[in-house]
Amino acid sequence: MKNVLFSTTRQWNPGDEFILLGCMNLLKEVIGEFNPIIYNRNPEVRQAFDYLNPLKNSKFFKKNNVLESFLRVGFWDNSFKEDTNAECIDLVVFAGSPEWRSRRLIPLYRKIIKYDIPTIYLGIGSSNYFEYNKLNKIYRQVLENSKLITVRDSITEKCLKNVKPYRMPCPALFSSPFEKNIEKVEKVGLMFGSKNAVSNNNVSKKTYDFLISEYSKIIERYGNFEVVCHYIDEISEACNIYGRDKVSYSYDSKDYLDIYKNYDVVIGHRVHGVGISASMGIPGILIAHDLRADAGRGFLAEIMNLNSANNILGSIEKIENNIHEKNNELKIHKLRYKQEYHKLFQEYVM
């Protein structure tokens, strides 16, 4: 059986795992069953400069509970390690995210080059503009030898024009194996964000204030709602504001299929909360708080800027008045791009 290594995060951001799930669903339909292995970019597991730290090599030190309590010694996560033999890896998949050019990935890039491992990039994005020629040489080397590159936003498409990427929806669009039929907007899902959460899982004060203000209007208009938390730091605050019976969360990213399927429209700042919902045929309104929001176009989301004069209730009502059509449009969109991905896999990966 083939061994496929995915660059992703585990137990950090459920959105990364929605992308991973979509990538796996797409690949299985073309290449069949495989052994999924992950290169875990979770910052609790991998720090930006770990590749320079000899203490992270588990072979250099015997187990020492005292030392481990004060220093990051060794690597115990059940994922690809710096000293893992990569000869058995048949394919490396960069599963979405702007972190395809992160320092955390330097050990992986070195393994790809050393063992000449085939690679594909699926739905990668960017959180800012960059110059291709200023990328680390090893990133450029792997990109230029990659079998396939698809990007999810216009920034990445422009910045990577040297390697001729395909502009495609983020693979989170294929995270769900099923779609729901929606005839009426009965329940609304609201994604909660906290300014007090840890860095990179928090939102700015401006975004937080916008969410709290706009959600109060939605709740007044649509009494049947739930608030969805993606990160542990959000739960207590969300429960205090909206009540425990209105808050949904799980440590397991796969449970979000069961969470989001309960809603007929979703609203929030989490791009991939909108993405996993779109995969089920549920329309979304994405609150754009950074450049990554452009990826929401691949989910047919209505994108609302924090500085815009758009009326969020008006946007929901527009969806509500055409909910059956919006639901069907997403199903057709998903099928179309699944077929497009399959064609690319057949041409470049098989």
N, C-alpha and C positions, 0 to 999 in steps of 0.2 A: 504494500500500500504506500502511496506517496506521502511524504512528510512536507507539510506546508507551514512555513513560519510567518506569523502575522505580527507586524508592528502595531501595538495598540496599548491601551491601559486597562488594568483590571482593578476594581474597587477604588476608582478615583473619580471618573466622570462617566456616568451611564451612557452619555451620548457617544463616547468612543466605542462602547460595547454594542450600541445599536448599529454603528457603522460596521463593526466586526461581524455582527450577525448577518447583515445584508451582504457583505463580501462572501461569507461562507455559503449563504444560500445561493448566490449567483454561481460561485465556482462549482458547487456540488452538482448543479444542474448540467454542467458542461463536462467536467473532468471526473465526476463520480465521487465516491467516498474517499476521504483522505484523513491522515492524522493531523489535527490542528495543534500547532505549537505556538506559544506567544513569546514575543520579546516585550516585556512589560515596562512601559515608560512611566508608570506610576511614580511620582516624585518621592513617595515614601520608600520605594524600592530602589530607584535609581536617581542619583543626584547629577546635576549638570556636569560636574567634573570627575565623576567616578572613574572614568577611563584613565585618569592620571593617578588614581589612588591604589597602591599595591595591596592595601589592607582588604580590598574588596575581593581579592582572589582567594577563594576558600581553601585552596591547596597550600597556601603559605602559612596558615595558622591552624593549630589544633583548637578544638572547641574550648573556650574559656568564658564561663558565664559572667564573671566580673568584668572582663575586658569588653565583652559584647554589650554590656549595659551602659558603657560610657563612650565606646567607639563603634563605628560601623565596620565591623570585622566580618569578612566572609560574605556570602550571598546565599540565602536559604530559601528564597522565593521559588515556587514550582514553575519556573519559566526559564527561557534561554539565558545562559550565563556567559560571562566573558571567556571562560575556559571550556565551554561546551564544544565538543567536536562537531563541526558543521558539515562534515563530509556526507552525512545522511540527509541533508536538507535538499529537497527537489525544487523548491520555489519559495521566494520571499515576497510577501505582499505587504506593501505600505498601505494600511487601511485608513484612508482619509486623514483628516486633521491637518493643521498647519505645522505639526511637529515632525514632519518628514525631514526637516533640516535642523533638528535639535541636536545639541551636544550629547544628549543622552543616547543618541543613535550612532555615534562615532564607532563604538565597538562592533555594531552590526554592519555598518558600511565596510569596515576593515575585513570582517569575515566574508562578506559578499565578494569582495575583490580577491581575497586570498584563495577562496575555494571556487571562484568563478560561478557563483550561484545565479540562476535566472531570476529576474525580478519583474514585478509589475507594481504600478502605483494606481490605486483606485480612489478617485474622488478626493484627491489631496487639495488642500486650500491654503490660504494665507491670512494672517491677521495684519499684515502691513506690506508695503511695496518693497521690492528688493531688486538688485541688479544681478542678473545671471552670472556675469563674468566675475563677480565678487564672491560668489558662493565658494565654500570650501572645495578644494580640488577633488576630494573623494566623493562629494555629493555629485559633482558634475560628471565624474567618471561613471558612476553607477547610473545616473539619469540617462546618459548618452548611450549606454549599453542595455537599457531596460527594454523588455519586450513590448510593453504597453504603458502609456501614461494617460490617465484621465484626470481632469481637474473639475472642481465644482463651482468655481467663481471666475469672474472676468479678470481680477487682479493676477491670479496665478496663471491663467491662460496667457495673459500679456507678458508676464515676467519670464515664463518658460517657453516663449515662442521659438527659441533656438532648438528645442527638442520636439516641437510639433505635437503638443498634447491634444487630446480630444476633450471638448467641453461636454460634460455629462452630469446628470444629477448625482448627488452624493449617494453612495450605496445604502445609506440608512433607509432610502425609499423602498428597499427590498427586505427590510428586517422582519416584516410580518408575513407568515405563510397564508394569511387569510385577509379578506376585506369584509367590511360590514355594509349593510344596506341602510341608508339613512333617508327617511321620508320627512322628518320633522326635527327641529332643534328642541330637544327636551332637557339636555344636561350639558353644562359648559365646564370645561377643564381649564383651570388657571395655574400657570407655572409660577411658583414662588421663588423669589430671589432675595438674598440677604446681603446687606452691606457689611455685616459682621462676620461672614464666613471667611474661611482661609483664602489666601491669595489664589487667584485663577479659578476659584469656585464662588467668588463673591460678585456683587454688582456695585456700581458707583452709587453715591447718594442720590444723584440725579435720576438714575434708572430706578432705584428703590422707591423714591418719592413718586415717580410716574406710575409704577406698578400699583402701589398702595392706593393712589388717587383714582386711577382708572378702574381698578378692580372693585372699588366701592360702588362705582356707577353701574358696573356690570351686575354685581350682586343684587343691587336694588331693582334692576330690570329683570334679571333672571335668577329667581330664588333657588333653583335647582342647580347647584354648582359644587365642585370640589377643588381643593388646592393641592397641587402636586409638588412635592419636594424631590429634588434629585440628589441632594447632599445632606449629610447628617447634621451639619451646623444649622440647617434651615428649619428643622422640625419644631423645636421648642418655640421659636419665634412665631412660626405659622400657627401653631396650636393656640398660643396666647391671643393672636389676632382674630382667628377664624373659628376656633373651637376644635377639639380633638376629633370630633365626628366628621369634620370636613377636610381632614388632611390625609393624603395618601403618600406613602413612601415605601421603598423596599431596598435592602442592601443588594438584592440580586437583580441585575439589569433585565433579565428575561421576564421578571414579574411586571415590567412596565407595559408589556403587551396586554396583560389583563387589566392594568390600571387604565391605560388610555382608551381601551376599547369601550369603556363606559360612557364616553363623551361623544357629542355630535359636532362640537366645535371646540378647538383649543386655542388659547391665547397665552403668549408669554415670550420671554427673552431667550429661552433655550432652543437653539436652532434644531437640535435633534429630538427635542420633545415634539416639535412640529413635524420633524421627519418621520419618526416612528408612527405618528398619527396619520400622516399622509399615506404611509404604507398600508394602513387599514382603510383608506378612503375617507378619512376624517379631515375636513378643511381646517386650516390654521391661519391665525394672524400672528405674525412675528414682530416683536418689539425690537427694532434695530438699535442696538447700543454699541456696536463696533462694526468693523469692516467685514466680519465673518457673516453678517446677515445676508450678504449677496447669495450665499449658498441656499437661502430659503426659496429663491426663484425655482430651483430644481424640485421643490416640493409644492409648487404652484401656490405658495403662501402669499397672502396680502402682507406687504411689509410696511410697517408704520414707524416713522422716525420720531425720536423723542422731541424734536424741535418742530415737528409738523403741526399743522392746525387740523389734522384729520380728526374726525369724530369716531371714537372707537365703537360706540354704540351703533352709529350709522353703518360702520363696516360689518358688524355682526348681523345687523338687520338685512344688509345686502346679501350676505351669505344665507341667512335664514329664508329669505324670499326665493332663493334659487338652490336650496340645499340638495335636492335630488340631482339636479344638473351638476353641481359642484362635486358631489359624491361620485357620480359616474365619470366625470372628467378626470378625477384622480385615478380611478381604476384603469381607464384607457391610457393615461399618461404612464402609469407604472408598467403596464403590459408593453407599451411601445418601447420604453427604454430598457426593459428587461431583454427584449429581443435585440435591441441595439448592442447591449453589453455582450450578449451571447455571440453575435456576429464578430465582435472585436476579439473575443476569446478564441473563437474558431480560427480566426485569421492570424492572431499573434501569439497565442498561448499554447494551443494544442500541438 
